[in-house]
Amino acid sequence: MQYVRVNESSAEKIKRKLLRSALFDSNRSVKHSPSYVYFPILSISRNRIKKLLEGSGASLVEGKPERTLQKRKSYSDMLKEVTTKKQYESMSRSYDILGNIAIIAKRDKLMGKEKELARVIMRIHPNVKTVVAKGGGISGKFRTREFSHVLGKRNFNAVYKENGCIFGFDVRKAFFSNRLAFERSRITRLVKEKEKVAVLFAGVGPFAIEIAKMHPKASVLAVELNPHAYDMMKENIALNKVKNVTAVKGDVNRIPRKFYRFADRIVVPMPTASTAFLDSIFRIAKRTAVVHLYSFVKLESMSSDVTKRIQEHAKKNNYRAKVLFTRKVTPYSHGDIEMVVDYRITKK
Ligand SMILES: C[S@@+](CC[C@H](N)C(=O)[O-])C[C@H]1O[C@@H](n2cnc3c(N)ncnc32)[C@H](O)[C@@H]1O
């Protein structure tokens, strides 16, 4: 380890010089002896440092670090400090961050330690201004869930950035999952320059807006039934300054006729029911189109159930279907997983 050794009397001057030249190693501590101060420096060329020290009376020396500066405490260390071993081991410690809002598990999974957990999360993530706890599972056709306020500002409006876009929404009134960020980026990268893309079950617009932003010459149709999610999607379209998304409020099964035969690509991010909407896909698909279908499936059967249904619906609608890609998206619960199947349909 390299140090600059200097007399007490010149120490301040040399320190300033090292800081100005960005040579001071702030991760190691300064050492002292009765007559010298030792400043830790980053390992760089000896000639450069010698030149810098010329005529100053300071010199370059090798030495062992006295002690490294204390590492920042980890999330688990901080949490262990405010819980008993039993509480720590039994409580649900995972959380999601949607910009300014952190979401923790239902209170009954937190061993009465929700405030402590929230405090630790807010210390680790200074951008988090509010911590809310899940009130139950995702339910209903709008796929929403209840939340209760735990700590910080009493606010349920998230402002969340993902893949270069920004989304605002009330976490209680619209579905949003940051766990789909990779999928949104994957699909966005597959879209071609002037494609026409339909996003069914569009929510507050993340798939549609990310695609539109990266492909300004593409045309994106985004269909959403939940009025709040639809309103937020409109605001998010404006917020991200995308001009190529047409938002439609309504049921995927009642898409306006003018969008029949519209799409080169169709994204169907509604895993609880997407196979029930398979016929609507053929109404808006061109003679050839690529579909990205998200579904919950049993782990053991994986894609086989879904691909069977895809084939059945293609046949019924006089199309051929060819599976291009499958991927496990997120674990769901007890043997069920969310998966995506990418497939091409071609009119017979
Ligand atoms: C699982 S969420 C997906 C939201 C969004 N694509 C995302 O990635 O965040 C499904 C969305 O479909 C909407 N929805 C449910 N049934 C619908 C229907 N029949 N037609 C259109 N949208 C529907 C829900 O309100 C919800 O916003």
The ligand as an SDF file (V2000), in Angstrom:
LIG
                    3D

 27 29  0  0  0  0  0  0  0  0999 V2000
  -51.5210   -7.7980  -15.0160 C   0  0  0  0  0  0  0  0  0  0  0  0
  -52.0430   -6.1730  -15.4200 S   0  0  0  0  0  0  0  0  0  0  0  0
  -50.8070   -5.7180  -16.6050 C   0  0  0  0  0  0  0  0  0  0  0  0
  -50.5900   -4.2470  -16.6480 C   0  0  0  0  0  0  0  0  0  0  0  0
  -49.4330   -3.7430  -17.4760 C   0  0  0  0  0  0  0  0  0  0  0  0
  -49.3540   -4.3420  -18.7740 N   0  0  0  0  0  0  0  0  0  0  0  0
  -48.1120   -3.8560  -16.7530 C   0  0  0  0  0  0  0  0  0  0  0  0
  -47.2250   -4.5600  -17.2260 O   0  0  0  0  0  0  0  0  0  0  0  0
  -47.9460   -3.2160  -15.7200 O   0  0  0  0  0  0  0  0  0  0  0  0
  -53.4630   -6.4560  -16.3760 C   0  0  0  0  0  0  0  0  0  0  0  0
  -54.2180   -5.2010  -16.7540 C   0  0  0  0  0  0  0  0  0  0  0  0
  -55.3050   -5.5680  -17.6190 O   0  0  0  0  0  0  0  0  0  0  0  0
  -56.4370   -4.7770  -17.2940 C   0  0  0  0  0  0  0  0  0  0  0  0
  -57.6360   -5.5230  -17.7740 N   0  0  0  0  0  0  0  0  0  0  0  0
  -58.2880   -6.5230  -17.1690 C   0  0  0  0  0  0  0  0  0  0  0  0
  -59.2650   -7.0090  -17.9570 N   0  0  0  0  0  0  0  0  0  0  0  0
  -59.2250   -6.2880  -19.0940 C   0  0  0  0  0  0  0  0  0  0  0  0
  -59.9760   -6.3350  -20.3090 C   0  0  0  0  0  0  0  0  0  0  0  0
  -60.9690   -7.2040  -20.4870 N   0  0  0  0  0  0  0  0  0  0  0  0
  -59.6470   -5.4730  -21.2830 N   0  0  0  0  0  0  0  0  0  0  0  0
  -58.6350   -4.5800  -21.1220 C   0  0  0  0  0  0  0  0  0  0  0  0
  -57.8840   -4.4940  -20.0090 N   0  0  0  0  0  0  0  0  0  0  0  0
  -58.1640   -5.3430  -19.0040 C   0  0  0  0  0  0  0  0  0  0  0  0
  -56.3530   -4.5890  -15.8100 C   0  0  0  0  0  0  0  0  0  0  0  0
  -57.0700   -3.4590  -15.3790 O   0  0  0  0  0  0  0  0  0  0  0  0
  -54.8330   -4.4590  -15.5960 C   0  0  0  0  0  0  0  0  0  0  0  0
  -54.4340   -3.1260  -15.6400 O   0  0  0  0  0  0  0  0  0  0  0  0
  1  2  1  0
  2  3  1  0
  2 10  1  0
  3  4  1  0
  4  5  1  0
  5  6  1  0
  5  7  1  0
  7  8  2  0
  7  9  1  0
 10 11  1  0
 11 12  1  0
 11 26  1  0
 12 13  1  0
 13 14  1  0
 13 24  1  0
 14 15  1  0
 14 23  1  0
 15 16  2  0
 16 17  1  0
 17 18  1  0
 17 23  2  0
 18 19  1  0
 18 20  2  0
 20 21  1  0
 21 22  2  0
 22 23  1  0
 24 25  1  0
 24 26  1  0
 26 27  1  0
M  CHG  2   2   1   9  -1
M  END
$$$$
